[in-house]
Structure formats: structure tokens, C-alpha cells
Amino acid sequence: MEGVNASLLSKRASVLPFYSPYNFLRDLPIDPQTEMYGAGRFARFPASVHEQIFTYQQHGQQIQILYTALPWDSEYFGVPTFKLLTGLFDQAAPMLDRVAALHAWQRKLAATGGFYCFSEIPVEDTTLLQTLTSSGWRLIETRMQFYHNQLEEFRQPRYAVRAARLEEAEHIGQIAAAARNSYDRFHADMWFGATRADAFLARYASAAVQGYCDTVLVPNEPDVSVDSFLAISDLVADASKLGVGLSRVVLTAVGPQNKGWHQRLVSETVYRAREQGARYVLMTTQATNRAVFRTCEKLGFRLGGTTHILACHHAA
């Protein structure tokens, strides 16, 4: 099995630490992050049957594209679906060569029919971002990662919430589909279309209640209907390796009957994390979501990092 070119990996070592979703948590040790998400992770690539390397050689330049197949997504959407993880190349490699490598890889994927591919790239990796946009990839979403690291000092009013019940999974899915956000990755990408994006988010939210996430919080106050939710992952595997408690807001939606409940659900998420001994609460949103910015400001969240989502596809 073809492996990663160690020389190319070393030439990209300075930017790879930013691929860790925790790189902005400065008091976390960098070594385990590097092993989990940076140079150490890519040095072991490919580590599963779904991970693949495409190597391109031209004008004395070698370029490697590291990507993974996504079986669940492929089955759900009925189209082979991939995620580009990163590219390995000499930072001084000509743009034309890098673009040619991307196009050659896309031709390989298209050789067996249609496909869809996306990538989440940290803003610090300007070389790869410019390569993708120069290759015709479309910008879908800009994400901002917020974090709260002052859980012990957190003082906000309390609100009655509870975990969503299994029998509410379908209803939670309907809330997610109805609270359409035109700027999220699925609704902003023309490849999905609004109907398919709504259906996917409904499926995702229902799965969160059914065990995909650690819990899903909903309002539990008298005379307040359930028209909002917040799904949480405690990132157990990562927390164990990093030696610190984590809690991430995975998905949230608020319908018209629960106006104001986004802030309340996030606030209770912080209290829940503190009660479980976590050190950080993480939350990601689009750069367009001013309502979430206001929640972050009111509750003491800080901006950590920014990533871009880009995508390309080929019709069968």
C-alpha cells in the first residue's frame, strides 16, 4: 500500500497543527494533538480501508492528495462521497502543478461515474485554499469555532431543560428541517438543494436523539412546547487522549414557538459541562450567524479559530 512521502510531510509540518479542532486551546498539550490530527496522524496515513492517497508527478514535483471515502454519506445520498483531508506538496510548487494534480485526482474519481467531495480547511492553510479555488472548487461555508473555558466562574440564570426522549426523535428532526439556515453547509451548497438538505438535517437530528450524540437538550418548563433542541457530544475519545473534559454543541435549532431558547439551551450546556467536570465547551457556527454571535458574547464564549468548507462534484 502506498504511503505518505515523508519529505513532503515535513514541508507541510508548519501548517498541519491547525488541522486540530483544538489548536486554539492554548493550554492543551500540542504533542497529542499532532498525533491525533497533524503530522503524526498523516504520517500513519492510510490507516483504514477508506483512506486513500493520490500521488501526482510532474516537472520534478510530487504532490499527494490525502482523502477518505464516506460510506454512510455515499449510501444516504446515492453518490460516492469523499472528504479531502489535506494535500502534501512543496510550498514553493508552482500553482499550475498543484492545480493539475487536483484535476488529475478528480478525473480519477470521475472515471467510475458521478461523485461529491468536500473539504474543511483551516484559514491558516492559504496555499491549499488557493489551490482548491484555482481548481474550480466552490466556497460553501465559513465556520467560526467558539469556546468557553471559564466554566467555574459561569453565572447565568437557570432554565428547566431535559434530555429528549427516544419517542421524540422524529419531532426533533422536524424542528431541524423547519428551522432552515440558508448559510449552513448543506443549504448553501447547490449540489444538495433545499429539499435534500432539509431531509438530511432531519435525519441527522433524529439520529442525535437515538444515540449519535451523548444527549439532546430540550425545554422543560410549564406551558413551553418543545420547538427547539441542542445536541451535545462529550468527545469522549478525544477527551481521554488529551486528558481534559470536553463538550461540543453539535447541532441546534430553534422554532418560532421557542424564541430566545438558543441562549438558554447553550447556557444550560455550560452548566452541564461544569457538572460533569469538563474544562471546555465548544460551539461552531457560520460566519453569517449573528444571532449565535450575540449568544456567545452574552455567555462569555471566545472566538478560537476559523475554517472554510469547499466542495466539488461531477455529475454521472
C-alpha positions as protocol buffer text, in pm:
chain_id: "A"
residue {
  index: 1
  type: MET
  ca { x: 0 y: 0 z: 0 }
}
residue {
  index: 2
  type: GLU
  ca { x: 132 y: 342 z: -98 }
}
residue {
  index: 3
  type: GLY
  ca { x: 236 y: 559 z: 196 }
}
residue {
  index: 4
  type: VAL
  ca { x: 293 y: 926 z: 264 }
}
residue {
  index: 5
  type: ASN
  ca { x: 607 y: 1093 z: 129 }
}
residue {
  index: 6
  type: ALA
  ca { x: 796 y: 1190 z: 447 }
}
residue {
  index: 7
  type: SER
  ca { x: 976 y: 1475 z: 272 }
}
residue {
  index: 8
  type: LEU
  ca { x: 650 y: 1633 z: 156 }
}
residue {
  index: 9
  type: LEU
  ca { x: 501 y: 1584 z: 502 }
}
residue {
  index: 10
  type: SER
  ca { x: 791 y: 1776 z: 659 }
}
residue {
  index: 11
  type: LYS
  ca { x: 741 y: 2062 z: 415 }
}
residue {
  index: 12
  type: ARG
  ca { x: 383 y: 2098 z: 532 }
}
residue {
  index: 13
  type: ALA
  ca { x: 456 y: 2049 z: 903 }
}
residue {
  index: 14
  type: SER
  ca { x: 416 y: 2416 z: 994 }
}
residue {
  index: 15
  type: VAL
  ca { x: 52 y: 2433 z: 884 }
}
residue {
  index: 16
  type: LEU
  ca { x: -70 y: 2086 z: 984 }
}
residue {
  index: 17
  type: PRO
  ca { x: -112 y: 2169 z: 1357 }
}
residue {
  index: 18
  type: PHE
  ca { x: -402 y: 2396 z: 1256 }
}
residue {
  index: 19
  type: TYR
  ca { x: -595 y: 2088 z: 1141 }
}
residue {
  index: 20
  type: SER
  ca { x: -655 y: 2001 z: 1505 }
}
residue {
  index: 21
  type: PRO
  ca { x: -1005 y: 2117 z: 1608 }
}
residue {
  index: 22
  type: TYR
  ca { x: -849 y: 2214 z: 1941 }
}
residue {
  index: 23
  type: ASN
  ca { x: -545 y: 2406 z: 1815 }
}
residue {
  index: 24
  type: PHE
  ca { x: -672 y: 2732 z: 1967 }
}
residue {
  index: 25
  type: LEU
  ca { x: -698 y: 2586 z: 2318 }
}
residue {
  index: 26
  type: ARG
  ca { x: -353 y: 2705 z: 2411 }
}
residue {
  index: 27
  type: ASP
  ca { x: -316 y: 2527 z: 2743 }
}
residue {
  index: 28
  type: LEU
  ca { x: -374 y: 2187 z: 2584 }
}
residue {
  index: 29
  type: PRO
  ca { x: -54 y: 1991 z: 2505 }
}
residue {
  index: 30
  type: ILE
  ca { x: 40 y: 2011 z: 2137 }
}
residue {
  index: 31
  type: ASP
  ca { x: 201 y: 1667 z: 2106 }
}
residue {
  index: 32
  type: PRO
  ca { x: -117 y: 1459 z: 2138 }
}
residue {
  index: 33
  type: GLN
  ca { x: -296 y: 1699 z: 1903 }
}
residue {
  index: 34
  type: THR
  ca { x: -19 y: 1649 z: 1647 }
}
residue {
  index: 35
  type: GLU
  ca { x: -51 y: 1273 z: 1679 }
}
residue {
  index: 36
  type: MET
  ca { x: -429 y: 1283 z: 1651 }
}
residue {
  index: 37
  type: TYR
  ca { x: -478 y: 1546 z: 1380 }
}
residue {
  index: 38
  type: GLY
  ca { x: -146 y: 1681 z: 1249 }
}
residue {
  index: 39
  type: ALA
  ca { x: 178 y: 1542 z: 1112 }
}
residue {
  index: 40
  type: GLY
  ca { x: 160 y: 1229 z: 1329 }
}
residue {
  index: 41
  type: ARG
  ca { x: -187 y: 1142 z: 1202 }
}
residue {
  index: 42
  type: PHE
  ca { x: -90 y: 1191 z: 838 }
}
residue {
  index: 43
  type: ALA
  ca { x: 238 y: 1003 z: 880 }
}
residue {
  index: 44
  type: ARG
  ca { x: 28 y: 693 z: 954 }
}
residue {
  index: 45
  type: PHE
  ca { x: -192 y: 751 z: 652 }
}
residue {
  index: 46
  type: PRO
  ca { x: -371 y: 549 z: 523 }
}
residue {
  index: 47
  type: ALA
  ca { x: -489 y: 395 z: 848 }
}
residue {
  index: 48
  type: SER
  ca { x: -817 y: 241 z: 728 }
}
residue {
  index: 49
  type: VAL
  ca { x: -964 y: 83 z: 417 }
}
residue {
  index: 50
  type: HIS
  ca { x: -1149 y: 406 z: 341 }
}
residue {
  index: 51
  type: GLU
  ca { x: -842 y: 631 z: 346 }
}
residue {
  index: 52
  type: GLN
  ca { x: -657 y: 676 z: 17 }
}
residue {
  index: 53
  type: ILE
  ca { x: -361 y: 862 z: -133 }
}
residue {
  index: 54
  type: PHE
  ca { x: -343 y: 1001 z: -484 }
}
residue {
  index: 55
  type: THR
  ca { x: 14 y: 1079 z: -597 }
}
residue {
  index: 56
  type: TYR
  ca { x: 85 y: 1310 z: -890 }
}
residue {
  index: 57
  type: GLN
  ca { x: 425 y: 1363 z: -1051 }
}
residue {
  index: 58
  type: GLN
  ca { x: 508 y: 1638 z: -1297 }
}
residue {
  index: 59
  type: HIS
  ca { x: 802 y: 1869 z: -1374 }
}
residue {
  index: 60
  type: GLY
  ca { x: 1001 y: 1703 z: -1099 }
}
residue {
  index: 61
  type: GLN
  ca { x: 731 y: 1789 z: -845 }
}
residue {
  index: 62
  type: GLN
  ca { x: 546 y: 1525 z: -645 }
}
residue {
  index: 63
  type: ILE
  ca { x: 210 y: 1612 z: -494 }
}
residue {
  index: 64
  type: GLN
  ca { x: -1 y: 1387 z: -275 }
}
residue {
  index: 65
  type: ILE
  ca { x: -373 y: 1424 z: -205 }
}
residue {
  index: 66
  type: LEU
  ca { x: -499 y: 1255 z: 111 }
}
residue {
  index: 67
  type: TYR
  ca { x: -868 y: 1176 z: 118 }
}
residue {
  index: 68
  type: THR
  ca { x: -1123 y: 935 z: 260 }
}
residue {
  index: 69
  type: ALA
  ca { x: -1437 y: 771 z: 130 }
}
residue {
  index: 70
  type: LEU
  ca { x: -1753 y: 825 z: 336 }
}
residue {
  index: 71
  type: PRO
  ca { x: -1964 y: 506 z: 313 }
}
residue {
  index: 72
  type: TRP
  ca { x: -2263 y: 630 z: 517 }
}
residue {
  index: 73
  type: ASP
  ca { x: -2290 y: 955 z: 317 }
}
residue {
  index: 74
  type: SER
  ca { x: -2243 y: 766 z: -9 }
}
residue {
  index: 75
  type: GLU
  ca { x: -2531 y: 534 z: 72 }
}
residue {
  index: 76
  type: TYR
  ca { x: -2758 y: 810 z: 200 }
}
residue {
  index: 77
  type: PHE
  ca { x: -2711 y: 1041 z: -99 }
}
residue {
  index: 78
  type: GLY
  ca { x: -2676 y: 762 z: -353 }
}
residue {
  index: 79
  type: VAL
  ca { x: -2349 y: 909 z: -486 }
}
residue {
  index: 80
  type: PRO
  ca { x: -1988 y: 819 z: -399 }
}
residue {
  index: 81
  type: THR
  ca { x: -1893 y: 1081 z: -141 }
}
residue {
  index: 82
  type: PHE
  ca { x: -1542 y: 1175 z: -32 }
}
residue {
  index: 83
  type: LYS
  ca { x: -1368 y: 1416 z: 202 }
}
residue {
  index: 84
  type: LEU
  ca { x: -1036 y: 1570 z: 104 }
}
residue {
  index: 85
  type: LEU
  ca { x: -833 y: 1580 z: 424 }
}
residue {
  index: 86
  type: THR
  ca { x: -525 y: 1771 z: 308 }
}
residue {
  index: 87
  type: GLY
  ca { x: -260 y: 1792 z: 38 }
}
residue {
  index: 88
  type: LEU
  ca { x: 114 y: 1733 z: 68 }
}
residue {
  index: 89
  type: PHE
  ca { x: 347 y: 1933 z: -153 }
}
residue {
  index: 90
  type: ASP
  ca { x: 640 y: 2168 z: -154 }
}
residue {
  index: 91
  type: GLN
  ca { x: 505 y: 2508 z: -55 }
}
residue {
  index: 92
  type: ALA
  ca { x: 706 y: 2652 z: -345 }
}
residue {
  index: 93
  type: ALA
  ca { x: 549 y: 2415 z: -600 }
}
residue {
  index: 94
  type: PRO
  ca { x: 401 y: 2612 z: -893 }
}
residue {
  index: 95
  type: MET
  ca { x: 28 y: 2674 z: -873 }
}
residue {
  index: 96
  type: LEU
  ca { x: -18 y: 2522 z: -1217 }
}
residue {
  index: 97
  type: ASP
  ca { x: 129 y: 2193 z: -1094 }
}
residue {
  index: 98
  type: ARG
  ca { x: -90 y: 2191 z: -784 }
}
residue {
  index: 99
  type: VAL
  ca { x: -400 y: 2262 z: -992 }
}
residue {
  index: 100
  type: ALA
  ca { x: -301 y: 1991 z: -1241 }
}
residue {
  index: 101
  type: ALA
  ca { x: -272 y: 1743 z: -952 }
}
residue {
  index: 102
  type: LEU
  ca { x: -622 y: 1830 z: -827 }
}
residue {
  index: 103
  type: HIS
  ca { x: -769 y: 1794 z: -1174 }
}
residue {
  index: 104
  type: ALA
  ca { x: -595 y: 1460 z: -1229 }
}
residue {
  index: 105
  type: TRP
  ca { x: -734 y: 1330 z: -900 }
}
residue {
  index: 106
  type: GLN
  ca { x: -1085 y: 1449 z: -985 }
}
residue {
  index: 107
  type: ARG
  ca { x: -1062 y: 1272 z: -1322 }
}
residue {
  index: 108
  type: LYS
  ca { x: -972 y: 954 z: -1138 }
}
residue {
  index: 109
  type: LEU
  ca { x: -1280 y: 986 z: -914 }
}
residue {
  index: 110
  type: ALA
  ca { x: -1500 y: 1063 z: -1215 }
}
residue {
  index: 111
  type: ALA
  ca { x: -1374 y: 762 z: -1411 }
}
residue {
  index: 112
  type: THR
  ca { x: -1635 y: 540 z: -1246 }
}
residue {
  index: 113
  type: GLY
  ca { x: -1922 y: 792 z: -1257 }
}
residue {
  index: 114
  type: GLY
  ca { x: -2050 y: 1084 z: -1053 }
}
residue {
  index: 115
  type: PHE
  ca { x: -1908 y: 1185 z: -717 }
}
residue {
  index: 116
  type: TYR
  ca { x: -1928 y: 1454 z: -450 }
}
residue {
  index: 117
  type: CYS
  ca { x: -1632 y: 1575 z: -245 }
}
residue {
  index: 118
  type: PHE
  ca { x: -1588 y: 1840 z: 23 }
}
residue {
  index: 119
  type: SER
  ca { x: -1311 y: 1960 z: 249 }
}
residue {
  index: 120
  type: GLU
  ca { x: -1276 y: 2165 z: 568 }
}
residue {
  index: 121
  type: ILE
  ca { x: -956 y: 2368 z: 559 }
}
residue {
  index: 122
  type: PRO
  ca { x: -822 y: 2596 z: 836 }
}
residue {
  index: 123
  type: VAL
  ca { x: -780 y: 2956 z: 725 }
}
residue {
  index: 124
  type: GLU
  ca { x: -409 y: 2930 z: 806 }
}
residue {
  index: 125
  type: ASP
  ca { x: -360 y: 2688 z: 514 }
}
residue {
  index: 126
  type: THR
  ca { x: -375 y: 2959 z: 248 }
}
residue {
  index: 127
  type: THR
  ca { x: -170 y: 2756 z: -1 }
}
residue {
  index: 128
  type: LEU
  ca { x: -418 y: 2469 z: -14 }
}
residue {
  index: 129
  type: LEU
  ca { x: -718 y: 2705 z: -8 }
}
residue {
  index: 130
  type: GLN
  ca { x: -581 y: 2896 z: -307 }
}
residue {
  index: 131
  type: THR
  ca { x: -509 y: 2567 z: -485 }
}
residue {
  index: 132
  type: LEU
  ca { x: -868 y: 2450 z: -440 }
}
residue {
  index: 133
  type: THR
  ca { x: -1025 y: 2776 z: -553 }
}
residue {
  index: 134
  type: SER
  ca { x: -790 y: 2794 z: -851 }
}
residue {
  index: 135
  type: SER
  ca { x: -901 y: 2439 z: -938 }
}
residue {
  index: 136
  type: GLY
  ca { x: -1268 y: 2539 z: -953 }
}
residue {
  index: 137
  type: TRP
  ca { x: -1378 y: 2428 z: -606 }
}
residue {
  index: 138
  type: ARG
  ca { x: -1663 y: 2638 z: -469 }
}
residue {
  index: 139
  type: LEU
  ca { x: -1666 y: 2804 z: -128 }
}
residue {
  index: 140
  type: ILE
  ca { x: -1967 y: 2674 z: 65 }
}
residue {
  index: 141
  type: GLU
  ca { x: -1938 y: 2795 z: 423 }
}
residue {
  index: 142
  type: THR
  ca { x: -1704 y: 2980 z: 656 }
}
residue {
  index: 143
  type: ARG
  ca { x: -1713 y: 2837 z: 1006 }
}
residue {
  index: 144
  type: MET
  ca { x: -1613 y: 3002 z: 1330 }
}
residue {
  index: 145
  type: GLN
  ca { x: -1515 y: 2796 z: 1633 }
}
residue {
  index: 146
  type: PHE
  ca { x: -1606 y: 2942 z: 1971 }
}
residue {
  index: 147
  type: TYR
  ca { x: -1507 y: 2806 z: 2310 }
}
residue {
  index: 148
  type: HIS
  ca { x: -1582 y: 2864 z: 2678 }
}
residue {
  index: 149
  type: ASN
  ca { x: -1304 y: 2794 z: 2926 }
}
residue {
  index: 150
  type: GLN
  ca { x: -1431 y: 2973 z: 3236 }
}
residue {
  index: 151
  type: LEU
  ca { x: -1686 y: 2718 z: 3346 }
}
residue {
  index: 152
  type: GLU
  ca { x: -1621 y: 2755 z: 3719 }
}
residue {
  index: 153
  type: GLU
  ca { x: -1694 y: 3129 z: 3703 }
}
residue {
  index: 154
  type: PHE
  ca { x: -2006 y: 3087 z: 3487 }
}
residue {
  index: 155
  type: ARG
  ca { x: -2305 y: 3263 z: 3644 }
}
residue {
  index: 156
  type: GLN
  ca { x: -2625 y: 3279 z: 3445 }
}
residue {
  index: 157
  type: PRO
  ca { x: -2995 y: 3230 z: 3528 }
}
residue {
  index: 158
  type: ARG
  ca { x: -3102 y: 2866 z: 3529 }
}
residue {
  index: 159
  type: TYR
  ca { x: -3364 y: 2722 z: 3296 }
}
residue {
  index: 160
  type: ALA
  ca { x: -3552 y: 2395 z: 3312 }
}
residue {
  index: 161
  type: VAL
  ca { x: -3433 y: 2155 z: 3045 }
}
residue {
  index: 162
  type: ARG
  ca { x: -3436 y: 1779 z: 2998 }
}
residue {
  index: 163
  type: ALA
  ca { x: -3298 y: 1516 z: 2765 }
}
residue {
  index: 164
  type: ALA
  ca { x: -3510 y: 1449 z: 2458 }
}
residue {
  index: 165
  type: ARG
  ca { x: -3681 y: 1112 z: 2470 }
}
residue {
  index: 166
  type: LEU
  ca { x: -3642 y: 843 z: 2206 }
}
residue {
  index: 167
  type: GLU
  ca { x: -4004 y: 878 z: 2103 }
}
residue {
  index: 168
  type: GLU
  ca { x: -3934 y: 1246 z: 2025 }
}
residue {
  index: 169
  type: ALA
  ca { x: -3666 y: 1169 z: 1766 }
}
residue {
  index: 170
  type: GLU
  ca { x: -3892 y: 1229 z: 1467 }
}
residue {
  index: 171
  type: HIS
  ca { x: -4025 y: 1552 z: 1617 }
}
residue {
  index: 172
  type: ILE
  ca { x: -3670 y: 1678 z: 1681 }
}
residue {
  index: 173
  type: GLY
  ca { x: -3591 y: 1601 z: 1317 }
}
residue {
  index: 174
  type: GLN
  ca { x: -3891 y: 1807 z: 1206 }
}
residue {
  index: 175
  type: ILE
  ca { x: -3769 y: 2103 z: 1413 }
}
residue {
  index: 176
  type: ALA
  ca { x: -3429 y: 2083 z: 1245 }
}
residue {
  index: 177
  type: ALA
  ca { x: -3581 y: 2069 z: 897 }
}
residue {
  index: 178
  type: ALA
  ca { x: -3819 y: 2359 z: 962 }
}
residue {
  index: 179
  type: ALA
  ca { x: -3555 y: 2591 z: 1108 }
}
residue {
  index: 180
  type: ARG
  ca { x: -3379 y: 2626 z: 774 }
}
residue {
  index: 181
  type: ASN
  ca { x: -3046 y: 2810 z: 775 }
}
residue {
  index: 182
  type: SER
  ca { x: -2962 y: 2917 z: 420 }
}
residue {
  index: 183
  type: TYR
  ca { x: -2594 y: 2954 z: 512 }
}
residue {
  index: 184
  type: ASP
  ca { x: -2519 y: 2613 z: 661 }
}
residue {
  index: 185
  type: ARG
  ca { x: -2307 y: 2371 z: 462 }
}
residue {
  index: 186
  type: PHE
  ca { x: -2598 y: 2172 z: 323 }
}
residue {
  index: 187
  type: HIS
  ca { x: -2834 y: 2456 z: 232 }
}
residue {
  index: 188
  type: ALA
  ca { x: -2558 y: 2675 z: 89 }
}
residue {
  index: 189
  type: ASP
  ca { x: -2433 y: 2403 z: -146 }
}
residue {
  index: 190
  type: MET
  ca { x: -2631 y: 2391 z: -471 }
}
residue {
  index: 191
  type: TRP
  ca { x: -2547 y: 2022 z: -505 }
}
residue {
  index: 192
  type: PHE
  ca { x: -2784 y: 1926 z: -222 }
}
residue {
  index: 193
  type: GLY
  ca { x: -3079 y: 2151 z: -293 }
}
residue {
  index: 194
  type: ALA
  ca { x: -3317 y: 2273 z: -22 }
}
residue {
  index: 195
  type: THR
  ca { x: -3536 y: 1962 z: -10 }
}
residue {
  index: 196
  type: ARG
  ca { x: -3249 y: 1716 z: 24 }
}
residue {
  index: 197
  type: ALA
  ca { x: -3072 y: 1944 z: 275 }
}
residue {
  index: 198
  type: ASP
  ca { x: -3386 y: 1963 z: 490 }
}
residue {
  index: 199
  type: ALA
  ca { x: -3425 y: 1585 z: 480 }
}
residue {
  index: 200
  type: PHE
  ca { x: -3063 y: 1526 z: 574 }
}
residue {
  index: 201
  type: LEU
  ca { x: -3075 y: 1760 z: 874 }
}
residue {
  index: 202
  type: ALA
  ca { x: -3396 y: 1595 z: 989 }
}
residue {
  index: 203
  type: ARG
  ca { x: -3225 y: 1256 z: 969 }
}
residue {
  index: 204
  type: TYR
  ca { x: -2917 y: 1389 z: 1150 }
}
residue {
  index: 205
  type: ALA
  ca { x: -3118 y: 1546 z: 1431 }
}
residue {
  index: 206
  type: SER
  ca { x: -3325 y: 1231 z: 1478 }
}
residue {
  index: 207
  type: ALA
  ca { x: -3006 y: 1023 z: 1492 }
}
residue {
  index: 208
  type: ALA
  ca { x: -2872 y: 1258 z: 1760 }
}
residue {
  index: 209
  type: VAL
  ca { x: -3165 y: 1164 z: 1984 }
}
residue {
  index: 210
  type: GLN
  ca { x: -3123 y: 796 z: 1901 }
}
residue {
  index: 211
  type: GLY
  ca { x: -2767 y: 783 z: 2030 }
}
residue {
  index: 212
  type: TYR
  ca { x: -2542 y: 954 z: 1777 }
}
residue {
  index: 213
  type: CYS
  ca { x: -2487 y: 1229 z: 2034 }
}
residue {
  index: 214
  type: ASP
  ca { x: -2444 y: 1198 z: 2409 }
}
residue {
  index: 215
  type: THR
  ca { x: -2760 y: 1394 z: 2483 }
}
residue {
  index: 216
  type: VAL
  ca { x: -3009 y: 1633 z: 2324 }
}
residue {
  index: 217
  type: LEU
  ca { x: -3146 y: 1910 z: 2547 }
}
residue {
  index: 218
  type: VAL
  ca { x: -3498 y: 2049 z: 2506 }
}
residue {
  index: 219
  type: PRO
  ca { x: -3707 y: 2296 z: 2712 }
}
residue {
  index: 220
  type: ASN
  ca { x: -3882 y: 2156 z: 3019 }
}
residue {
  index: 221
  type: GLU
  ca { x: -4079 y: 2450 z: 3151 }
}
residue {
  index: 222
  type: PRO
  ca { x: -4456 y: 2463 z: 3213 }
}
residue {
  index: 223
  type: ASP
  ca { x: -4660 y: 2580 z: 2913 }
}
residue {
  index: 224
  type: VAL
  ca { x: -4350 y: 2580 z: 2688 }
}
residue {
  index: 225
  type: SER
  ca { x: -4380 y: 2349 z: 2390 }
}
residue {
  index: 226
  type: VAL
  ca { x: -4075 y: 2168 z: 2255 }
}
residue {
  index: 227
  type: ASP
  ca { x: -3984 y: 2369 z: 1945 }
}
residue {
  index: 228
  type: SER
  ca { x: -3607 y: 2380 z: 1995 }
}
residue {
  index: 229
  type: PHE
  ca { x: -3321 y: 2146 z: 2079 }
}
residue {
  index: 230
  type: LEU
  ca { x: -2945 y: 2136 z: 2130 }
}
residue {
  index: 231
  type: ALA
  ca { x: -2743 y: 1820 z: 2061 }
}
residue {
  index: 232
  type: ILE
  ca { x: -2422 y: 1762 z: 2260 }
}
residue {
  index: 233
  type: SER
  ca { x: -2119 y: 1538 z: 2212 }
}
residue {
  index: 234
  type: ASP
  ca { x: -1880 y: 1490 z: 2502 }
}
residue {
  index: 235
  type: LEU
  ca { x: -1598 y: 1389 z: 2264 }
}
residue {
  index: 236
  type: VAL
  ca { x: -1509 y: 1104 z: 2495 }
}
residue {
  index: 237
  type: ALA
  ca { x: -1229 y: 955 z: 2284 }
}
residue {
  index: 238
  type: ASP
  ca { x: -1054 y: 1289 z: 2229 }
}
residue {
  index: 239
  type: ALA
  ca { x: -1104 y: 1394 z: 2590 }
}
residue {
  index: 240
  type: SER
  ca { x: -935 y: 1074 z: 2707 }
}
residue {
  index: 241
  type: LYS
  ca { x: -632 y: 1126 z: 2482 }
}
residue {
  index: 242
  type: LEU
  ca { x: -600 y: 1493 z: 2571 }
}
residue {
  index: 243
  type: GLY
  ca { x: -660 y: 1438 z: 2941 }
}
residue {
  index: 244
  type: VAL
  ca { x: -928 y: 1703 z: 2967 }
}
residue {
  index: 245
  type: GLY
  ca { x: -1309 y: 1709 z: 2971 }
}
residue {
  index: 246
  type: LEU
  ca { x: -1475 y: 1844 z: 2658 }
}
residue {
  index: 247
  type: SER
  ca { x: -1829 y: 1913 z: 2548 }
}
residue {
  index: 248
  type: ARG
  ca { x: -1930 y: 2022 z: 2197 }
}
residue {
  index: 249
  type: VAL
  ca { x: -2254 y: 2172 z: 2071 }
}
residue {
  index: 250
  type: VAL
  ca { x: -2311 y: 1959 z: 1760 }
}
residue {
  index: 251
  type: LEU
  ca { x: -2642 y: 2086 z: 1625 }
}
residue {
  index: 252
  type: THR
  ca { x: -2910 y: 2322 z: 1742 }
}
residue {
  index: 253
  type: ALA
  ca { x: -3234 y: 2460 z: 1603 }
}
residue {
  index: 254
  type: VAL
  ca { x: -3499 y: 2694 z: 1740 }
}
residue {
  index: 255
  type: GLY
  ca { x: -3852 y: 2722 z: 1606 }
}
residue {
  index: 256
  type: PRO
  ca { x: -4086 y: 3022 z: 1636 }
}
residue {
  index: 257
  type: GLN
  ca { x: -4258 y: 2886 z: 1950 }
}
residue {
  index: 258
  type: ASN
  ca { x: -3928 y: 2886 z: 2143 }
}
residue {
  index: 259
  type: LYS
  ca { x: -3791 y: 3229 z: 2065 }
}
residue {
  index: 260
  type: GLY
  ca { x: -3497 y: 3306 z: 2294 }
}
residue {
  index: 261
  type: TRP
  ca { x: -3425 y: 2944 z: 2375 }
}
residue {
  index: 262
  type: HIS
  ca { x: -3097 y: 2917 z: 2189 }
}
residue {
  index: 263
  type: GLN
  ca { x: -2922 y: 3121 z: 2457 }
}
residue {
  index: 264
  type: ARG
  ca { x: -3099 y: 2926 z: 2731 }
}
residue {
  index: 265
  type: LEU
  ca { x: -3003 y: 2587 z: 2590 }
}
residue {
  index: 266
  type: VAL
  ca { x: -2641 y: 2692 z: 2540 }
}
residue {
  index: 267
  type: SER
  ca { x: -2631 y: 2829 z: 2895 }
}
residue {
  index: 268
  type: GLU
  ca { x: -2756 y: 2500 z: 3034 }
}
residue {
  index: 269
  type: THR
  ca { x: -2498 y: 2320 z: 2820 }
}
residue {
  index: 270
  type: VAL
  ca { x: -2225 y: 2511 z: 3001 }
}
residue {
  index: 271
  type: TYR
  ca { x: -2374 y: 2419 z: 3339 }
}
residue {
  index: 272
  type: ARG
  ca { x: -2400 y: 2055 z: 3231 }
}
residue {
  index: 273
  type: ALA
  ca { x: -2035 y: 2051 z: 3123 }
}
residue {
  index: 274
  type: ARG
  ca { x: -1925 y: 2200 z: 3455 }
}
residue {
  index: 275
  type: GLU
  ca { x: -2126 y: 1944 z: 3649 }
}
residue {
  index: 276
  type: GLN
  ca { x: -1951 y: 1669 z: 3453 }
}
residue {
  index: 277
  type: GLY
  ca { x: -1608 y: 1813 z: 3525 }
}
residue {
  index: 278
  type: ALA
  ca { x: -1533 y: 1935 z: 3173 }
}
residue {
  index: 279
  type: ARG
  ca { x: -1291 y: 2220 z: 3114 }
}
residue {
  index: 280
  type: TYR
  ca { x: -1417 y: 2340 z: 2774 }
}
residue {
  index: 281
  type: VAL
  ca { x: -1742 y: 2385 z: 2587 }
}
residue {
  index: 282
  type: LEU
  ca { x: -1702 y: 2416 z: 2209 }
}
residue {
  index: 283
  type: MET
  ca { x: -1950 y: 2556 z: 1960 }
}
residue {
  index: 284
  type: THR
  ca { x: -1924 y: 2609 z: 1584 }
}
residue {
  index: 285
  type: THR
  ca { x: -2137 y: 2837 z: 1370 }
}
residue {
  index: 286
  type: GLN
  ca { x: -2136 y: 3009 z: 1033 }
}
residue {
  index: 287
  type: ALA
  ca { x: -1965 y: 3345 z: 993 }
}
residue {
  index: 288
  type: THR
  ca { x: -2309 y: 3479 z: 893 }
}
residue {
  index: 289
  type: ASN
  ca { x: -2490 y: 3373 z: 1212 }
}
residue {
  index: 290
  type: ARG
  ca { x: -2510 y: 3697 z: 1407 }
}
residue {
  index: 291
  type: ALA
  ca { x: -2770 y: 3557 z: 1645 }
}
residue {
  index: 292
  type: VAL
  ca { x: -2520 y: 3297 z: 1766 }
}
residue {
  index: 293
  type: PHE
  ca { x: -2254 y: 3568 z: 1796 }
}
residue {
  index: 294
  type: ARG
  ca { x: -2483 y: 3753 z: 2036 }
}
residue {
  index: 295
  type: THR
  ca { x: -2532 y: 3436 z: 2240 }
}
residue {
  index: 296
  type: CYS
  ca { x: -2156 y: 3388 z: 2255 }
}
residue {
  index: 297
  type: GLU
  ca { x: -2100 y: 3745 z: 2370 }
}
residue {
  index: 298
  type: LYS
  ca { x: -2365 y: 3725 z: 2641 }
}
residue {
  index: 299
  type: LEU
  ca { x: -2243 y: 3390 z: 2777 }
}
residue {
  index: 300
  type: GLY
  ca { x: -1869 y: 3456 z: 2770 }
}
residue {
  index: 301
  type: PHE
  ca { x: -1759 y: 3243 z: 2474 }
}
residue {
  index: 302
  type: ARG
  ca { x: -1441 y: 3337 z: 2289 }
}
residue {
  index: 303
  type: LEU
  ca { x: -1352 y: 3304 z: 1923 }
}
residue {
  index: 304
  type: GLY
  ca { x: -1092 y: 3032 z: 1869 }
}
residue {
  index: 305
  type: GLY
  ca { x: -1047 y: 2955 z: 1501 }
}
residue {
  index: 306
  type: THR
  ca { x: -1193 y: 2971 z: 1153 }
}
residue {
  index: 307
  type: THR
  ca { x: -1223 y: 2716 z: 874 }
}
residue {
  index: 308
  type: HIS
  ca { x: -1360 y: 2714 z: 522 }
}
residue {
  index: 309
  type: ILE
  ca { x: -1579 y: 2444 z: 367 }
}
residue {
  index: 310
  type: LEU
  ca { x: -1525 y: 2393 z: -6 }
}
residue {
  index: 311
  type: ALA
  ca { x: -1672 y: 2134 z: -240 }
}
residue {
  index: 312
  type: CYS
  ca { x: -1672 y: 1998 z: -592 }
}
residue {
  index: 313
  type: HIS
  ca { x: -1879 y: 1740 z: -772 }
}
residue {
  index: 314
  type: HIS
  ca { x: -1907 y: 1555 z: -1100 }
}
residue {
  index: 315
  type: ALA
  ca { x: -2238 y: 1450 z: -1247 }
}
residue {
  index: 316
  type: ALA
  ca { x: -2262 y: 1096 z: -1381 }
}
